[in-house]
């Protein structure tokens, strides 16, 4: 990805965030008969629309010749983004920011049938018509000026986001103590803090009445990795990476007749596609683990298919390689996903949540708290280093394919220890798209 493309994506992010804020604010004003800032930030931005626009632009652009699949992809990814955003906001701030539970068809009150269809229509129109128009406008502007402006807006947005998050994290405690604090505050920094809290509190309550409802989740401090928190997710990521590599290796042996590496990393048998899928999927489906098998199957099918498709697109964009190709399997979409493997994701979701996860969680929680904490951070450091080295090795491989010579010590070490011959053994299914 070149720098100009990065600026184009930033341009699209802010424009769609602003357009989303305009639409949300107008809709809220029409319903409440007064203007309200519907954005989470103080500025005129609804970042969920900017994020969705980037995901659509990066992951679905190649479907511009297949409007039906473009609509379905936009609807699924948009609904997923909306659902995930609502869940994360609830998890961190203990508040529900919007609620569709009164509508007939909805998912946990965060996604409704109407919003699902609107994401599909919006994504399709954005890819086919709006994006070309916005990018044409970007090309017509003085590049130096627009790039400086984008950096300024990005800086202001980061400051706005940090201030808003800090205010929201302390909102409950501050609201109870606000009158007392106001009587004692003398320093200007404390006055500013109280002003931000009041402003955010009033705006949140006016724009998102559902946010007044708070949610709390009990946790057991005497058990290691209780619930579905950070420590549990780290262990699930490592376990999923290991099991995913083993399962894929065995599957390839029986389906193709020979053994081949299915690892994503250069150190050890770890498939991080499965690791992230298992960890993120567990977090997203944790509250639905008692739902019916059909619900878990459908959720896993759509979620797994969207996840695998995006992983394929991003790996090709970043590394210039295709790590799997389903073009010869019936009912495939661009060779990136196919219907049969999407069903496998659905089956895996049912088997994991109903049978494997309870067993795995029980054994993880048996680890002594002190030992588990130390081991978790050891695993975090190891996996981060493993992913960093793997990333650098693949980037260097793409550079060698383009004839770029080594220019520093790191390049020399990568050429020595992770040559094309070594990477061909680790990633035998990878195909260059250069």
C-alpha positions as CSV (number, residue, x, y, z in Angstrom):
1,X,0.0,0.0,0.0
2,X,1.5,3.3,-1.1
3,X,1.3,6.6,0.8
4,X,-1.1,8.1,-1.6
5,X,-3.5,5.2,-1.0
6,X,-3.2,5.8,2.7
7,X,-4.2,9.4,2.3
8,X,-7.1,8.3,0.1
9,X,-8.4,6.0,2.8
10,X,-8.0,8.7,5.4
11,X,-10.0,11.0,3.1
12,X,-12.8,8.5,2.7
13,X,-12.8,7.7,6.5
14,X,-13.4,11.4,7.5
15,X,-15.8,12.1,4.7
16,X,-18.0,9.1,5.5
17,X,-17.7,9.7,9.2
18,X,-18.9,13.3,8.6
19,X,-21.7,12.2,6.2
20,X,-22.8,9.6,8.7
21,X,-22.9,12.2,11.5
22,X,-25.0,14.5,9.3
23,X,-27.5,11.7,8.6
24,X,-27.7,10.5,12.2
25,X,-28.1,14.1,13.5
26,X,-30.8,14.9,11.0
27,X,-32.7,11.7,11.8
28,X,-32.4,12.4,15.5
29,X,-33.4,16.0,15.1
30,X,-36.5,15.0,13.1
31,X,-37.5,12.6,15.9
32,X,-36.7,14.7,18.9
33,X,-37.6,18.1,17.4
34,X,-34.2,19.6,18.3
35,X,-30.6,19.3,17.2
36,X,-28.5,16.7,18.9
37,X,-24.9,15.6,18.3
38,X,-25.2,11.9,17.5
39,X,-21.5,11.3,17.4
40,X,-19.7,9.6,20.2
41,X,-17.0,12.3,19.8
42,X,-17.5,16.0,20.4
43,X,-16.6,16.7,16.8
44,X,-19.0,16.2,13.8
45,X,-17.9,12.6,13.2
46,X,-19.7,9.2,13.5
47,X,-16.6,7.0,13.2
48,X,-18.6,3.8,12.7
49,X,-19.5,4.9,9.2
50,X,-15.9,5.8,8.4
51,X,-14.7,2.4,9.6
52,X,-17.4,0.6,7.6
53,X,-16.4,2.6,4.5
54,X,-12.8,1.6,4.9
55,X,-13.7,-2.1,5.4
56,X,-16.0,-2.0,2.3
57,X,-13.4,-0.1,0.2
58,X,-10.6,-2.5,1.1
59,X,-12.5,-5.8,1.2
60,X,-15.4,-5.5,-1.3
61,X,-14.0,-3.3,-4.1
62,X,-13.3,-6.3,-6.2
63,X,-17.1,-7.2,-6.1
64,X,-18.0,-4.0,-8.0
65,X,-19.0,-6.2,-11.0
66,X,-21.2,-8.5,-8.9
67,X,-23.8,-6.2,-7.3
68,X,-25.7,-9.0,-5.6
69,X,-22.6,-10.2,-3.8
70,X,-21.6,-6.7,-3.1
71,X,-24.9,-6.0,-1.4
72,X,-24.7,-9.2,0.6
73,X,-21.1,-8.5,1.6
74,X,-21.9,-4.9,2.6
75,X,-25.0,-6.0,4.6
76,X,-23.1,-8.8,6.5
77,X,-20.0,-6.7,7.2
78,X,-21.9,-3.6,8.1
79,X,-24.2,-5.5,10.5
80,X,-21.2,-7.1,12.0
81,X,-19.4,-3.8,12.5
82,X,-22.6,-2.3,14.1
83,X,-23.1,-5.3,16.4
84,X,-19.4,-5.4,17.4
85,X,-19.3,-1.7,18.0
86,X,-22.4,-1.8,20.2
87,X,-21.0,-4.8,22.2
88,X,-17.6,-3.1,22.7
89,X,-19.2,0.2,23.9
90,X,-21.4,-1.8,26.3
91,X,-18.4,-3.8,27.5
92,X,-16.1,-0.8,28.2
93,X,-18.6,1.9,29.2
94,X,-21.4,-0.3,30.7
95,X,-24.0,1.6,28.6
96,X,-26.2,0.7,25.7
97,X,-25.9,3.3,23.0
98,X,-28.7,2.2,20.7
99,X,-31.5,-0.4,21.1
100,X,-33.5,-2.1,18.3
101,X,-35.0,-4.7,20.7
102,X,-38.5,-3.3,20.1
103,X,-38.3,-4.1,16.4
104,X,-39.5,-7.4,15.1
105,X,-36.2,-8.8,13.7
106,X,-33.1,-7.9,15.6
107,X,-29.9,-9.3,17.0
108,X,-29.4,-8.5,20.7
109,X,-30.9,-5.1,20.0
110,X,-27.8,-3.9,18.2
111,X,-28.7,-4.9,14.6
112,X,-32.1,-4.9,13.1
113,X,-33.4,-6.1,9.7
114,X,-33.8,-2.5,8.6
115,X,-30.2,-1.5,9.5
116,X,-28.9,-4.8,7.9
117,X,-30.6,-3.8,4.6
118,X,-29.5,-0.2,4.9
119,X,-25.8,-1.3,5.2
120,X,-26.2,-3.4,2.1
121,X,-27.7,-0.6,0.1
122,X,-25.2,2.0,1.5
123,X,-22.2,-0.2,0.8
124,X,-23.3,-1.0,-2.7
125,X,-24.0,2.7,-3.6
126,X,-20.7,3.7,-1.9
127,X,-18.5,1.3,-3.9
128,X,-20.3,1.8,-7.2
129,X,-20.9,5.6,-7.2
130,X,-19.9,7.5,-4.1
131,X,-16.3,6.3,-3.8
132,X,-15.4,7.2,-7.4
133,X,-16.9,10.7,-6.9
134,X,-15.1,11.3,-3.6
135,X,-11.7,10.0,-4.9
136,X,-12.1,12.2,-8.1
137,X,-12.6,15.2,-5.8
138,X,-9.5,14.2,-3.8
139,X,-7.4,14.1,-7.0
140,X,-8.6,17.5,-8.0
141,X,-7.5,19.2,-4.8
142,X,-3.9,20.5,-4.1
143,X,-2.3,17.4,-2.7
144,X,0.0,19.2,-0.2
145,X,-2.8,21.2,1.2
146,X,-5.2,18.3,1.5
147,X,-2.6,16.1,3.2
148,X,-1.8,18.7,5.7
149,X,-5.5,19.2,6.4
150,X,-5.9,15.4,6.9
151,X,-3.1,15.3,9.4
152,X,-4.6,18.3,11.3
153,X,-8.1,16.7,11.4
154,X,-6.5,13.3,12.4
155,X,-4.7,15.0,15.3
156,X,-7.8,16.9,16.5
157,X,-9.8,13.7,16.3
158,X,-7.3,11.7,18.4
159,X,-7.3,14.4,21.1
160,X,-11.1,14.5,20.9
161,X,-11.3,10.7,21.2
162,X,-8.8,10.5,24.1
163,X,-10.7,13.2,26.0
164,X,-14.1,11.7,25.4
165,X,-13.0,8.2,26.4
166,X,-11.4,9.4,29.6
167,X,-14.5,11.4,30.4
168,X,-16.8,8.4,29.7
169,X,-14.7,6.0,31.8
170,X,-15.1,8.3,34.8
171,X,-18.6,9.4,34.0
172,X,-20.4,7.3,36.6
173,X,-18.1,8.3,39.4
174,X,-17.9,11.9,38.3
175,X,-21.6,12.3,37.9
176,X,-22.1,11.4,41.6
177,X,-19.4,13.7,42.8
178,X,-19.8,16.6,40.4
179,X,-21.5,19.0,42.8
180,X,-18.9,18.4,45.4
181,X,-16.0,18.6,43.0
182,X,-17.3,21.9,41.5
183,X,-17.3,23.4,45.0
184,X,-13.6,22.6,45.5
185,X,-12.1,22.9,42.1
186,X,-9.6,25.7,41.9
187,X,-7.1,24.6,39.2
188,X,-7.9,25.2,35.6
189,X,-7.1,21.6,34.6
190,X,-9.7,20.3,37.0
191,X,-12.3,22.9,35.8
192,X,-11.6,21.7,32.3
193,X,-12.1,18.1,33.3
194,X,-15.4,18.8,35.0
195,X,-16.6,20.8,32.0
196,X,-15.7,17.9,29.6
197,X,-17.6,15.4,31.9
198,X,-20.7,17.6,32.1
199,X,-20.7,18.3,28.3
200,X,-20.2,14.6,27.4
201,X,-22.7,13.5,29.9
202,X,-25.4,15.9,28.6
203,X,-24.7,15.1,25.0
204,X,-24.7,11.4,25.6
205,X,-28.0,11.5,27.4
206,X,-29.6,13.7,24.7
207,X,-28.3,11.8,21.7
208,X,-28.4,8.3,23.1
209,X,-31.1,7.9,25.6
210,X,-30.4,4.2,25.8
211,X,-26.9,4.9,27.1
212,X,-28.5,5.8,30.4
213,X,-28.9,2.1,31.0
214,X,-25.8,0.5,32.6
215,X,-24.7,-3.1,32.4
216,X,-22.3,-4.8,34.8
217,X,-20.8,-8.2,34.6
218,X,-19.7,-10.1,37.8
219,X,-16.2,-11.6,37.9
220,X,-14.6,-14.0,40.2
221,X,-11.3,-12.6,41.4
222,X,-10.3,-15.9,43.1
223,X,-10.3,-17.8,39.7
224,X,-7.7,-17.2,37.0
225,X,-9.1,-16.0,33.7
226,X,-12.7,-16.1,34.9
227,X,-15.4,-15.2,32.4
228,X,-14.2,-14.1,29.0
229,X,-11.5,-11.5,29.8
230,X,-8.0,-10.7,28.5
231,X,-6.2,-13.7,30.0
232,X,-8.8,-16.2,28.8
233,X,-8.7,-14.7,25.3
234,X,-4.9,-14.9,25.1
235,X,-5.0,-18.6,26.0
236,X,-7.8,-19.2,23.5
237,X,-5.9,-17.4,20.8
238,X,-2.8,-19.6,21.4
239,X,-4.9,-22.8,21.7
240,X,-6.9,-21.9,18.5
241,X,-3.7,-21.2,16.6
242,X,-2.3,-24.6,17.6
243,X,-5.4,-26.6,17.0
244,X,-6.2,-24.9,13.7
245,X,-2.8,-25.7,12.3
246,X,-3.1,-29.4,13.4
247,X,-6.6,-29.7,12.0
248,X,-5.7,-28.1,8.7
249,X,-2.6,-30.2,8.4
250,X,-4.5,-33.5,8.9
251,X,-7.3,-32.3,6.6
252,X,-4.8,-31.6,3.8
253,X,-3.2,-35.0,4.4
254,X,-6.4,-36.8,3.8
255,X,-7.9,-34.6,1.1
256,X,-4.7,-34.1,-1.0
257,X,-2.7,-37.2,0.0
258,X,0.4,-35.5,1.3
259,X,1.6,-33.5,4.3
260,X,2.1,-29.8,4.0
261,X,2.7,-27.0,6.5
262,X,-0.4,-24.8,7.3
263,X,1.3,-22.5,9.7
264,X,1.0,-18.8,9.6
265,X,4.1,-18.1,11.6
266,X,7.8,-18.9,11.2
267,X,8.2,-20.2,14.8
268,X,6.0,-23.2,15.6
269,X,2.8,-24.8,14.3
270,X,0.5,-21.8,14.7
271,X,-2.3,-20.7,12.4
272,X,-3.2,-17.2,13.5
273,X,-6.2,-17.1,11.2
274,X,-7.7,-19.8,13.4
275,X,-6.3,-18.3,16.5
276,X,-7.9,-14.9,15.9
277,X,-11.1,-16.6,14.7
278,X,-11.4,-18.6,17.9
279,X,-10.6,-15.8,20.3
280,X,-12.7,-13.1,18.6
281,X,-15.5,-15.5,17.9
282,X,-15.6,-16.6,21.5
283,X,-15.8,-13.0,22.7
284,X,-18.5,-12.2,20.2
285,X,-20.6,-15.3,20.9
286,X,-19.9,-15.7,24.6
287,X,-23.3,-14.3,25.6
288,X,-25.0,-16.5,23.1
289,X,-23.4,-19.8,24.0
290,X,-26.8,-21.1,25.3
291,X,-28.7,-20.3,22.2
292,X,-29.9,-22.9,19.7
293,X,-27.6,-24.9,17.4
294,X,-29.2,-23.3,14.4
295,X,-28.5,-19.8,15.7
296,X,-24.9,-20.6,16.4
297,X,-24.5,-22.4,13.0
298,X,-25.9,-19.5,11.0
299,X,-23.9,-16.9,13.0
300,X,-20.7,-18.9,12.6
301,X,-21.3,-19.4,8.9
302,X,-21.7,-15.7,8.1
303,X,-19.1,-14.6,10.6
304,X,-16.5,-17.1,9.5
305,X,-17.1,-16.5,5.8
306,X,-16.7,-12.7,6.2
307,X,-13.6,-13.2,8.3
308,X,-11.9,-15.6,5.9
309,X,-12.7,-13.3,2.9
310,X,-11.2,-10.2,4.6
311,X,-8.1,-12.2,5.7
312,X,-7.6,-13.2,2.1
313,X,-8.0,-9.7,0.8
314,X,-5.7,-8.1,3.4
315,X,-2.9,-10.8,3.1
316,X,-2.9,-10.2,-0.7
317,X,-2.8,-6.4,-0.3
318,X,0.0,-6.5,2.4
319,X,2.2,-9.4,1.3
320,X,1.3,-9.7,-2.4
321,X,0.5,-13.4,-1.9
322,X,-2.6,-15.6,-1.9
323,X,-2.3,-18.2,0.9
324,X,-5.4,-20.2,-0.2
325,X,-7.4,-20.5,-3.4
326,X,-10.8,-22.1,-3.7
327,X,-11.3,-21.3,-7.3
328,X,-11.7,-25.0,-8.2
329,X,-14.3,-25.6,-5.5
330,X,-18.0,-25.1,-6.5
331,X,-19.9,-22.1,-5.1
332,X,-16.7,-20.0,-4.4
333,X,-16.5,-16.2,-4.3
334,X,-13.3,-15.0,-6.0
335,X,-11.5,-18.1,-4.8
336,X,-11.4,-16.5,-1.3
337,X,-14.3,-18.4,0.3
338,X,-16.6,-21.1,-0.7
339,X,-20.0,-22.3,0.6
340,X,-18.7,-25.7,1.9
341,X,-16.0,-24.1,4.0
342,X,-18.4,-21.4,5.3
343,X,-20.6,-24.3,6.5
344,X,-17.4,-25.7,8.2
345,X,-17.2,-22.4,10.1
346,X,-20.8,-22.8,11.3
347,X,-20.2,-26.3,12.4
348,X,-17.0,-25.3,14.2
349,X,-18.9,-22.6,16.1
350,X,-21.5,-25.1,17.4
351,X,-18.9,-27.7,18.3
352,X,-16.6,-25.2,20.0
353,X,-19.2,-23.4,22.1
354,X,-21.2,-26.4,23.1
355,X,-18.5,-29.0,23.6
356,X,-14.9,-27.8,23.4
357,X,-15.0,-24.4,25.1
358,X,-16.5,-25.5,28.4
359,X,-13.8,-28.1,28.7
360,X,-11.0,-25.8,27.7
361,X,-12.2,-23.0,29.9
362,X,-12.4,-25.3,32.9
363,X,-8.8,-26.3,32.5
364,X,-7.6,-22.8,31.9
365,X,-9.3,-21.6,35.1
366,X,-7.6,-24.3,37.1
367,X,-4.2,-22.6,36.5
368,X,-3.0,-20.8,39.7
369,X,-3.5,-17.1,39.4
370,X,0.1,-16.1,39.8
371,X,1.5,-18.8,37.5
372,X,-1.2,-18.1,34.9
373,X,-0.5,-14.4,34.9
374,X,3.2,-14.9,34.3
375,X,2.6,-17.6,31.6
376,X,0.1,-15.4,29.9
377,X,2.5,-12.5,29.5
378,X,5.2,-14.9,28.3
379,X,2.8,-16.2,25.6
380,X,1.9,-12.6,24.7
381,X,5.6,-11.6,24.2
382,X,6.4,-14.8,22.3
383,X,3.4,-14.5,19.9
384,X,4.0,-10.8,19.3
385,X,7.6,-11.4,18.5
386,X,6.6,-14.4,16.3
387,X,4.1,-12.4,14.4
388,X,6.5,-9.5,14.0
389,X,9.3,-11.7,12.6
390,X,6.8,-13.5,10.3
391,X,5.5,-10.2,9.0
392,X,9.0,-8.9,8.3
393,X,10.0,-12.2,6.6
394,X,7.0,-12.1,4.3
395,X,7.5,-8.4,3.5
396,X,11.2,-9.1,2.7
397,X,10.1,-12.0,0.5
398,X,7.8,-9.6,-1.5
399,X,10.8,-7.2,-1.8
400,X,13.0,-9.9,-3.1
401,X,10.4,-10.9,-5.7
402,X,10.5,-7.3,-6.9
403,X,14.3,-7.3,-7.1
404,X,14.9,-5.0,-4.1
405,X,18.4,-5.6,-2.6
406,X,19.1,-5.8,1.1
407,X,19.8,-2.3,2.5
408,X,20.4,-2.9,6.3
409,X,21.3,-5.6,8.8
410,X,17.7,-6.7,9.3
411,X,17.3,-7.4,5.6
412,X,20.6,-9.4,5.6
413,X,19.4,-11.5,8.6
414,X,16.0,-12.1,6.9
415,X,17.7,-13.1,3.7
416,X,20.0,-15.5,5.6
417,X,17.5,-17.2,7.9
418,X,14.2,-16.8,6.0
419,X,15.1,-17.2,2.3
420,X,12.6,-18.1,-0.3
421,X,13.5,-21.8,0.1
422,X,12.7,-21.7,3.8
423,X,9.5,-19.7,3.3
424,X,8.4,-22.2,0.6
425,X,8.5,-24.9,3.2
426,X,6.6,-22.9,5.8
427,X,4.1,-21.5,3.3
428,X,3.9,-24.1,0.5
429,X,0.4,-23.0,-0.6
430,X,1.3,-19.3,-1.0
431,X,1.2,-17.9,-4.5
432,X,2.6,-14.6,-5.5
433,X,0.3,-12.1,-7.2
434,X,3.0,-9.7,-8.3
